[in-house]
Amino acid sequence: MSALGTAAAGPPRLATGIALAALGAVLFSAKAIIVKLAYRHDVDAVTLIMYRMAFALPLFAALVWWSGRGKAPLGGRDLRVVLGLGFVGYYLSSFLDFLGLQYISASLERLILYLNPTLVLLLSVLFLGQRVKGRQLAALAVSYAGVLLVFGHEVTLQGADVVLGAGLVLASAVTYALYLSVSGQHVQRIGALRLTGWAGTVACLLCIAQFLLLRPLSAAMVAEPVLWLSLLNATACTFAPVLMVMMAVERIGATLTAQTGMIGPMTTVALGVWLLGEPLNPWIVAGTLLVLAGVWMLARAR
C-alpha cells in the first residue's frame, strides 16, 4: 500500500513543481513589462525602485521571521554574508536593471538577464579555476550570438542609448551571477529561505536609503498608476516568484526548474508585444531561440 501511495503521489508532485516553476518564470519575466509601463508616468529609476522595495520590505521581513523561528540568531560572519549578498545580488543588480530598462526593450533586457547561467560559468572559470569543456564553449557562443543579434538590431533602430542600456543590464546580470556563485557556498548553512529573506530585507532598506539620500521627499509624489504598478511588482513579480521557484526546486530539483524557466524570455517577448507595443520581428525571434538553445546546451553539457 505504501509503495502504491508513493507512486501515485509522484505525478501530482511533478506536475505541481513544473507549474510552480513555470508560473515563477512568467512572473519574474513580467517585471520588465511593469517597469516599462511605470516609466511612461514620468518617474525615475531611483524613485521607482524605492517604491518597489518599500512595498516588498514587509514581505521579506516576514520571511526573515518565519524562516528563523526556533533557530539561533545569525552570527557576525553570517550577518556580513547576508549584508554583502543583499547589496550585490538584490540591491545593485536590481538598480542596474531598472536603469538599463530606460534605454532598451523589455525583450532585449530579458535575453541579457537570461545569460545568467553562462555568466556563473565564466565566474567559476575566472575565480574558482573551473575548466570549460568544448560543449560548454559552444553553448556560450550560441547564447551570446542570440543576444548580439537582437542588440545589433536595436542599435540600428535606436542608436547609442541601446549600448548604455545593454551595458547596465549586463552589469546587472554579472552582479546577480556573482550573488548566485557566492550564495551557493552559504545557503546550506544559513538556509535558502532565511538567506533570501535577509538579503531581500537588506536590499529593500538600501533602496529606501538611496532615495532619501538622492531625492527630496517631494519626489515621492508620483502618479497613482506608479504606486499600483510598484505594488504589483513587489508582490507578484518579486516576492511571489522567489517562493515559487524555491518550492519548485524542492519538488522537482534545480535542473528541471531551470529548464522549465526557459519560458521566461518568450513570455517577456509576448507581453512586450501585447502590452508595450514592442515590435516582433525575425531578429527578436531568432535571437530568443538562440539564447534558449544556448542555455539548454549548457544545461546538457553540465
Secondary structure by P-SEA (a helix, b strand, c coil): caaaaaaaaaaaaaaaaaaaaaaaaaaaaaaaaaaaaaacccccaaaaaaaaaaaaaaaaaaaaaaaacccccccaaaaaaaaaaaacccaaaaaaaaaaaacccaaaaaaaaaaaaaaaaaaaaacccccccaaaaaaaaaaaaaaaaaaaaaaacccaaaaaaaaaaaaaaaaaaaaaaaaaaccccccaaaaaaaaaaaaaaaaaaaaaaccccccccccaaaaaaaaaaacccccaaaaaaaaaaacccaaaaaaaacaaaaaaaaaaaacccccccaaaaaaaaaaaaaaaaaaaac
